Amino acid sequence: MQNETTTAQQAEGQEGQEAEARQAASPEVDHQPDATEDVDVEAADTTAEAEGDAEPEAEVIERADEEAAAAEGTAIAADLGAARAEAESYLDDLRRLQADFDNYRKRTLREQTARAASASQALVAKLLPVLDNFELAVSAAEQSHDFDRMLKGVEMVFGELREVLQGEGLIKIEAEGKPFDPERHEAVIAVEQEDTEPGTVVDIVRTGYELRGKVLRPAMVKVAK
């Protein structure tokens, strides 16, 4: 038994010596990674960095929507500014047009007033000789007390007055014996009249006149019923 133990110990010692001899005979070589290992490590680092820098898809979409909304808001603001400028331009044009119309209205009113004053002045100037003749007729009647002479003077003045007014476009409305015309006649009474068709003017209470084709005053008449 002792011999077997000794033999085993010797065998182990011999194996240990052989291993030491082999280690001493082989040169010591440091472990270095080859090029393939370097590329794999660099690619892994790049992939990790890209994965770290990459944003989630939801954030990318959200930012894109925000940019689109901002661009749309800018376009709307620009359109609104242009619309406001155009509205201001139209408002300025309207104000100028209103001012021009006010000036035109005032100028027209002044011209109409001036024309009316001029027409009145011309008519009065034409009536002055009639007024002079009336004064002469009254003065002569007071001095002579001659009725026939006064009547002739009044008739002469009346003729002059009628000519002046006719020259201005004044025309007497013919009514007696005519059918009643509500646009030119004003009935004041209806009377019984033999041999007269109903609705016919039988008498004139007050003379009516037309001025340049327009009824200035309707004739007041009696109408047969």
C-alpha positions as CSV (number, residue, x, y, z in Angstrom):
1,M,0.0,0.0,0.0
2,Q,2.8,2.4,0.8
3,N,4.5,1.6,-2.4
4,E,1.4,2.5,-4.4
5,T,1.0,5.9,-2.7
6,T,4.7,6.7,-3.4
7,T,4.3,5.7,-7.1
8,A,1.3,8.1,-7.5
9,Q,3.1,10.9,-5.9
10,Q,6.0,10.4,-8.2
11,A,3.7,10.4,-11.2
12,E,2.1,13.6,-10.2
13,G,5.4,15.3,-9.7
14,Q,6.6,14.1,-13.0
15,E,3.5,15.5,-14.8
16,G,4.1,18.8,-13.0
17,Q,7.6,19.0,-14.1
18,E,6.6,18.3,-17.7
19,A,4.0,21.1,-17.7
20,E,6.6,23.5,-16.3
21,A,9.0,22.5,-19.0
22,R,6.4,23.0,-21.8
23,Q,5.5,26.5,-20.4
24,A,9.1,27.5,-20.3
25,A,9.7,26.3,-23.9
26,S,6.7,28.3,-25.3
27,P,7.1,32.1,-25.7
28,E,4.7,34.3,-23.8
29,V,2.1,35.9,-26.2
30,D,-0.3,38.7,-25.1
31,H,-3.9,38.4,-26.2
32,Q,-4.8,41.1,-28.7
33,P,-8.2,41.5,-30.5
34,D,-8.0,41.1,-34.3
35,A,-9.4,43.6,-36.8
36,T,-12.7,41.8,-37.0
37,E,-13.2,42.2,-33.3
38,D,-12.4,46.0,-33.6
39,V,-15.0,46.4,-36.4
40,D,-17.6,44.6,-34.5
41,V,-17.1,46.6,-31.4
42,E,-17.2,49.9,-33.3
43,A,-20.3,48.9,-35.1
44,A,-21.9,48.0,-31.9
45,D,-20.9,51.4,-30.4
46,T,-22.3,53.2,-33.4
47,T,-25.6,51.3,-33.3
48,A,-25.9,52.0,-29.6
49,E,-25.2,55.7,-30.2
50,A,-27.7,55.8,-33.0
51,E,-30.3,54.0,-31.0
52,G,-29.6,56.5,-28.1
53,D,-30.0,59.6,-30.4
54,A,-33.0,58.4,-32.3
55,E,-36.3,59.9,-31.2
56,P,-39.5,58.0,-30.7
57,E,-41.7,58.1,-33.8
58,A,-44.6,59.7,-31.8
59,E,-42.3,62.7,-30.9
60,V,-41.2,63.1,-34.6
61,I,-44.9,63.1,-35.8
62,E,-45.9,65.6,-33.0
63,R,-43.0,67.9,-33.9
64,A,-43.9,67.7,-37.6
65,D,-47.6,68.5,-36.8
66,E,-46.4,71.5,-34.7
67,E,-44.3,72.8,-37.5
68,A,-47.2,72.4,-40.0
69,A,-49.5,74.2,-37.6
70,A,-47.0,77.0,-37.2
71,A,-46.6,77.4,-40.9
72,E,-50.4,77.4,-41.4
73,G,-50.8,80.0,-38.7
74,T,-48.2,82.2,-40.4
75,A,-50.0,81.9,-43.7
76,I,-53.4,82.7,-42.1
77,A,-51.8,85.7,-40.3
78,A,-50.4,86.9,-43.7
79,D,-53.8,86.5,-45.4
80,L,-55.5,88.3,-42.5
81,G,-53.1,91.2,-42.8
82,A,-53.6,91.4,-46.5
83,A,-57.4,91.3,-46.0
84,R,-57.2,94.1,-43.4
85,A,-55.1,96.2,-45.7
86,E,-57.6,95.7,-48.5
87,A,-60.5,96.6,-46.2
88,E,-58.8,99.8,-45.1
89,S,-58.2,100.7,-48.7
90,Y,-61.9,100.1,-49.5
91,L,-62.9,102.1,-46.4
92,D,-60.7,105.0,-47.5
93,D,-62.3,104.9,-51.0
94,L,-65.7,104.9,-49.4
95,R,-64.9,107.9,-47.2
96,R,-63.5,109.8,-50.2
97,L,-66.7,108.9,-52.1
98,Q,-68.9,110.0,-49.3
99,A,-67.0,113.3,-49.0
100,D,-67.3,113.9,-52.7
101,F,-71.0,113.1,-52.6
102,D,-71.5,115.5,-49.7
103,N,-69.6,118.2,-51.6
104,Y,-71.7,117.5,-54.7
105,R,-75.0,117.7,-52.7
106,K,-74.0,121.0,-51.1
107,R,-72.9,122.4,-54.4
108,T,-76.1,121.3,-56.1
109,L,-78.2,122.8,-53.3
110,R,-76.3,126.1,-53.7
111,E,-76.8,126.0,-57.5
112,Q,-80.5,125.2,-57.1
113,T,-80.9,128.0,-54.6
114,A,-79.0,130.4,-56.9
115,R,-81.2,129.4,-59.9
116,A,-84.4,129.8,-57.9
117,A,-83.2,133.2,-56.7
118,S,-82.3,134.2,-60.2
119,A,-85.7,133.0,-61.6
120,S,-87.5,134.9,-58.9
121,Q,-85.5,138.0,-59.6
122,A,-86.3,137.7,-63.3
123,L,-90.0,137.2,-62.7
124,V,-90.2,140.1,-60.3
125,A,-88.4,142.3,-62.8
126,K,-91.0,141.4,-65.4
127,L,-93.8,142.2,-62.9
128,L,-92.5,145.6,-62.0
129,P,-94.1,147.3,-65.1
130,V,-97.4,145.7,-64.2
131,L,-97.1,147.1,-60.7
132,D,-96.3,150.5,-62.1
133,N,-99.4,150.4,-64.3
134,F,-101.5,149.4,-61.3
135,E,-100.3,152.4,-59.4
136,L,-101.1,154.7,-62.3
137,A,-104.6,153.2,-62.7
138,V,-105.4,153.6,-59.0
139,S,-104.0,157.2,-59.0
140,A,-106.1,158.1,-62.1
141,A,-109.3,156.6,-60.6
142,E,-108.8,158.6,-57.4
143,Q,-108.4,161.9,-59.3
144,S,-111.1,161.5,-61.9
145,H,-113.6,159.2,-60.2
146,D,-114.3,157.9,-63.7
147,F,-115.4,154.3,-63.4
148,D,-115.1,153.5,-67.1
149,R,-111.6,154.9,-67.3
150,M,-110.6,152.9,-64.2
151,L,-112.1,149.8,-65.6
152,K,-110.1,150.2,-68.8
153,G,-106.9,150.7,-66.8
154,V,-107.5,147.6,-64.7
155,E,-108.2,145.6,-67.9
156,M,-105.0,146.8,-69.4
157,V,-102.9,145.9,-66.3
158,F,-104.6,142.5,-66.1
159,G,-103.7,141.9,-69.7
160,E,-100.1,142.7,-69.0
161,L,-100.0,140.5,-66.0
162,R,-101.5,137.6,-67.9
163,E,-98.9,138.0,-70.7
164,V,-96.0,138.0,-68.2
165,L,-97.3,134.8,-66.5
166,Q,-98.0,133.1,-69.8
167,G,-94.4,133.9,-70.8
168,E,-93.3,132.0,-67.7
169,G,-95.3,128.9,-68.7
170,L,-98.5,129.5,-66.8
171,I,-101.7,128.2,-68.5
172,K,-105.3,128.4,-67.4
173,I,-107.0,125.1,-66.9
174,E,-110.1,124.8,-69.1
175,A,-112.9,123.2,-67.0
176,E,-116.4,124.4,-67.9
177,G,-118.3,122.0,-70.1
178,K,-115.5,119.4,-69.8
179,P,-115.8,116.0,-68.1
180,F,-114.7,116.1,-64.5
181,D,-111.0,115.2,-64.2
182,P,-109.8,114.5,-60.6
183,E,-106.2,115.3,-61.6
184,R,-107.1,118.8,-62.8
185,H,-110.4,119.6,-61.2
186,E,-111.5,119.8,-57.6
187,A,-115.3,119.3,-57.1
188,V,-116.8,121.5,-54.4
189,I,-120.5,120.7,-55.0
190,A,-122.7,118.5,-57.2
191,V,-125.8,120.2,-58.7
192,E,-128.8,119.3,-60.7
193,Q,-128.4,120.4,-64.3
194,E,-131.0,119.7,-67.0
195,D,-129.7,118.5,-70.4
196,T,-126.3,117.9,-68.9
197,E,-124.6,114.6,-68.7
198,P,-123.7,113.6,-65.1
199,G,-120.0,114.2,-64.2
200,T,-119.7,117.3,-66.4
201,V,-118.3,120.5,-65.0
202,V,-121.1,123.2,-65.1
203,D,-119.4,126.1,-63.4
204,I,-116.0,127.3,-62.2
205,V,-115.6,128.5,-58.6
206,R,-111.9,129.3,-58.8
207,T,-109.7,129.1,-61.8
208,G,-107.0,126.5,-61.9
209,Y,-103.5,126.8,-63.6
210,E,-100.8,124.6,-65.0
211,L,-97.2,125.6,-65.0
212,R,-95.1,124.0,-67.8
213,G,-97.4,121.0,-68.1
214,K,-97.8,120.4,-64.3
215,V,-100.9,121.2,-62.4
216,L,-100.0,124.2,-60.2
217,R,-103.5,124.5,-58.7
218,P,-106.6,122.5,-59.6
219,A,-109.7,124.3,-60.7
220,M,-112.5,124.4,-58.1
221,V,-115.7,123.4,-60.0
222,K,-119.4,122.5,-59.7
223,V,-120.3,119.1,-61.2
224,A,-123.6,117.9,-62.6
225,K,-125.1,114.9,-60.9
